[in-house]
Amino acid sequence: MNLTAIAIIAIICWTIIKLTGKDKKDLKQVSAPEHENDALKQRLAAMQERIAVLEAIVTDEKYVLKREFDNLARNKAA
């Protein structure tokens, strides 16, 4: 390998490390306060419960049947 190829590879590797890696200073700046993390965890738990309820509604046989009737009524009117 010549010196130019080595320099190009070194620059590419340095760029990849800078783009994908985080320095310790960056991690300290990015981390959120503990109370904010707790609030986000609570919101996530509430959203997971809501999604579970919505999944139960959508997969319910009565919901699917009602949707099919609505579709038939729309198609009949059109």
C-alpha positions as CSV (number, residue, x, y, z in Angstrom):
1,M,0.0,0.0,0.0
2,N,1.2,3.4,-0.7
3,L,1.0,6.4,1.7
4,T,-2.0,7.9,0.0
5,A,-4.1,4.8,0.5
6,I,-3.2,4.5,4.1
7,A,-4.1,8.2,4.7
8,I,-7.5,7.7,3.0
9,I,-8.3,4.6,5.0
10,A,-7.3,6.4,8.2
11,I,-9.6,9.3,7.4
12,I,-12.5,7.0,6.6
13,C,-12.1,5.1,9.8
14,W,-11.8,8.3,11.8
15,T,-15.0,9.6,10.2
16,I,-16.9,6.4,10.9
17,I,-15.8,6.4,14.5
18,K,-16.9,10.0,14.9
19,L,-20.3,9.5,13.3
20,T,-21.2,6.3,15.1
21,G,-19.4,6.6,18.4
22,K,-20.1,8.8,21.3
23,D,-17.5,10.4,23.5
24,K,-17.9,10.3,27.2
25,K,-18.5,14.1,27.2
26,D,-21.3,13.6,24.7
27,L,-23.0,10.9,26.8
28,K,-23.0,13.2,29.9
29,Q,-24.6,16.0,27.9
30,V,-27.3,13.7,26.4
31,S,-28.4,11.9,29.5
32,A,-31.7,13.2,30.9
33,P,-32.4,13.9,34.6
34,E,-33.7,10.9,36.6
35,H,-37.2,12.4,37.1
36,E,-37.5,12.9,33.4
37,N,-36.6,9.3,32.8
38,D,-39.2,8.2,35.4
39,A,-41.9,10.3,33.7
40,L,-41.1,8.9,30.3
41,K,-41.2,5.3,31.7
42,Q,-44.6,6.0,33.1
43,R,-45.9,7.4,29.8
44,L,-44.5,4.4,28.0
45,A,-46.3,2.0,30.4
46,A,-49.6,3.9,29.9
47,M,-49.2,3.8,26.1
48,Q,-48.5,0.1,26.2
49,E,-51.7,-0.4,28.2
50,R,-53.7,1.7,25.7
51,I,-52.2,-0.3,22.8
52,A,-53.2,-3.6,24.4
53,V,-56.8,-2.3,24.8
54,L,-56.9,-1.1,21.2
55,E,-55.5,-4.5,20.0
56,A,-58.2,-6.3,22.0
57,I,-60.9,-4.1,20.4
58,V,-59.7,-4.5,16.8
59,T,-59.2,-8.2,17.1
60,D,-62.7,-8.7,18.7
61,E,-65.0,-10.7,16.4
62,K,-67.9,-8.2,16.9
63,Y,-65.7,-5.3,15.8
64,V,-64.7,-7.2,12.6
65,L,-68.3,-8.1,11.9
66,K,-69.5,-4.6,12.4
67,R,-66.8,-3.3,10.1
68,E,-67.9,-5.8,7.4
69,F,-71.5,-4.7,7.7
70,D,-70.4,-1.0,7.4
71,N,-68.3,-1.9,4.3
72,L,-71.3,-3.7,2.7
73,A,-73.6,-0.7,3.4
74,R,-71.1,1.7,1.9
75,N,-70.7,-0.5,-1.2
76,K,-74.5,-0.9,-1.6
77,A,-75.0,2.9,-1.3
78,A,-72.3,3.5,-4.0
